[in-house]
Amino acid sequence: MPPKSKKKEASPVATKSKSKKEIVKDDRFQAIVLTDSFQTRFMPLTAVKPRCLLPLANVPLIEYTLEFLAQAGVNEVYLMCSSHADQIQTYIENSKWSQSKNSPFHIATIMSLESRSVGDAMRDLDNRGLISGDFLLVSGDVVTNMDFSKCLNFHRAKKSSDKDHMVTMVLNQASPLHRTRSYIEPATFILDKKTDRCLYYQGIPSVDGKKTSINIDPELLEDIEDEFVIRNDLIDCHVDICSPQVPQIFQENFDYQTLRSDFVKGVLTSDLLKKTIYAYITEDSSEYVARVESWGTYDAVSQDILARWCYPIVPDSNLIEDNSYNYEFNNIYKEDKVILAQSCKIGTSTSIGTKTVVGEGTCIKKSVVGRNCKIGDNVIINNSYIWDNAVIKDNSVLEHTIVAANAEIGANVTLNPGSVIGFNVIIGDNKVIGNNVRIVESQIVREGDDFNNSFSDSEDEEEHAKPAVVIPDFAVEDIDLVGEQGKGFMYVSDREEDEDFDESESVADSYSGMIYQMKHLNVSDESIASISNRRTKRRSHSRNRRYSANSMISDGGFITDDDGEEEDFTKEGVATVARAIENNHDIDTALLELNTLRMSMNVTYHEVRSVTVQALLNKIVEFVSTDTLKPQEAGTKIFNHWGPMFTRQVFSSEEQVDLLNILEDKIEQLSSSYNQVILFLAVKTLYDLDITEEENILEWWDAKGDEAEVRQLTSKFITWLQEADEEEDTDSDSDEE
């Protein structure tokens, strides 16, 4: 028998090598990082720099996400960049992730400049054909030390047992006092008790940072055969393991913009897709998962890092190569070459960057001070964040505030809680910056925006905003604000998605610091319960009535029906108007139902006006909080369509004034980031519809004046009315002469 040829002898080896390469390729684990939040919560800072590059404990946010991916065993990382994409690309090219030969993964930036939402980014991803298998989808602002292998094993197990499994959401269980618990985007998850399959998802809209509730149609729960749990104690940091079908579904549904309220909710309610989504819940107390999605969580996560709650993610881990932090007692961290005066006091949970100088008698505690900063004598810095190259002069006081890079604070300046001093801003000596005032170096403009063709108060809808101007009427640069030697404009916005930025209350009342007020958590854990789907459950006595789930709380914001509570006119009235809006009833039908209810409960028209206003405002807040419409669009839509209801609720001058007072009182309770816009729209629309007359509007206005903050924008409309009135009087006098 002839010997085998060399070619034939080598073939098994070649086959083995080829097979091995195929396995390596198939086993690639990719990660998609959304560097843009598609929100404006960190404006005006994000008009200059993308959120993912803002410093958290003196480390750019993106570094925490990339460290997590390195520990998760990811092979390839793609950064989807839209806002300030050039800055992100430059940063990554110069980072250890690109330059080091020992980088744990291949990293690349994808310039998705046209993306304006998560949905756009996912559709762009699908068009590029980069996904080869299951991938990890994360935001560029995630901070976690979780053991990802457990989650990945969970995902693979579910996928092997359920052929329709498409997404595994990573959720973190948190107690009510967990300060990283989501304040902006709380949500309700209905999960199968045995398998953790997600059966229903609903975001909980917030009203000015206060408790709210949602409606869950009992018919949705009837289709659930097994025992389920309603959970509202979960932090959703938008860490998801996705199948390759996810971008395809976004491609097929162009109306899907958000990951949860559109995609997840759409998949769970679709009769065609029949796909399943599971929740992996981290319950290990040592595992820390959080997302820096708001001013409040920025403060909370910073404090957690300083307090070593997310070890090994601590300053002395020195995530950036040139960092040199050392840990000292009392959670104090200092880099090399820090110069501290002998009499200064550095309190607990404080971090100070290299080459920073701190003067005599200065006290710093629970704060982060960046590199190359100059802190003068007798300065008080408490629970504040000072970024690189900032200057704080003598005798200034900073409480719960942010001072961005290269800003300068003069001597004897007081920065009150919630104030944000932008990049390169200069505050002159002896100035007091009020609560929640934000100051930007130059005006910010959005091109092509028209505020109802009259009064403008615009802001970039996205963080992709080119540094652009708040219309001059609403950007103030004067001596009263920044001083004669100062430089800066007050930042005013008509759209704020950072609803925890509650200007109605002092931020000093917060639990851990700036703006993050635990007493206003949107949810309650007393209601988290396991509920059996028994047909013996009490049903609504009215087919059109909808009850809120036991796990929700209702408050003065979104008023809903609660089973077991006494029915009164407020609840019934608001529900009646809300139902009319939801089902798009004609106004006559809505008024008939409301009037019937008024007579049956023997209440006055004042109460009728009150519930109507509340229901309209609830709908406006729902539009805004779910990113469906901007505040001005929501206000215009609701008041123009449903404002005529007041024509049969207001019959005298006194009642017109009463209606305006009701509107002002209730609108003032909304988020101060946009309540001025809503009040202006309400007053102007009622005037245009001839529901309130000019003299009654002026009477209402003169009773309180223009001191209230909620009235600031409306004051321009009032001035216009007054000037028009004076012109009419002048013309009348001329005619008489």
Buried (B, 14 or more C-beta within 10 A) or exposed (E): EEEEEEEEEEEEEEEEEEEEEEEEEEEBBBBBBBBBBBBBBBBBBBBBBBBBBBBBBBBBBBBBBBBBBBBBBBBBBBBBBBBBBEBBBEBBEEBEBBEEEEBBBBBEBBBBEEBBBBBBBBBBBBEEEBBBEBBBBBBBBBBBBBBBEEBBEBBBEBBEEBEEBBBBBBBBBBEEEBBBBBBBBBBBBBBBEEBBBBBBBBBBBBBBBBBBBBBBEBEBBEEBEEEBBBBBBBBBBBBBBBBBBBBBBBBEBEEBBBBBBBBBBBBBEEEEBEBBBBBBBBEEEEBBBBBBBBBBBBBBBBBBBBBBBBEEBBBBBBBBEEBBBEBEEEBBBBBEEBEBBEEBBBBEBBBBBBBBBBBBBBBBBBBBBBBBBBBBBBBBBBBBBBBBBBBBBBBBBBBBBBBBBBBBBBBBBBBBBBBBBBBBBBBBBEBEBBBBBBBBBBBBBBEEBEBBEEBBBBBBBBBBBEBBBBBEEBBBBEEEBBBEEBBBBBBBBBBBBBBBBBBBBBBBEBBBBBBBBBEBBBBBBEBBEEBEEEEEEEBEEEEEBBBBBBBBBBEBBBBBBBBEEEEEBBBBBBBBBBBBBEEEBEBEEBBEBBBEBBEEEEBEBEBBBBBBBBBBBBBBBBBBBEBEBBBBBBBBBBBEBBBBBBBBBBEEEEBBBBBBBBBBEBBBBBBBBBBBBBBBBBBBBBBEBEBBEEEBBBBBBEEEEBEBBBBBBBBBBBEEBEEEEEEEEEEEEEEEE
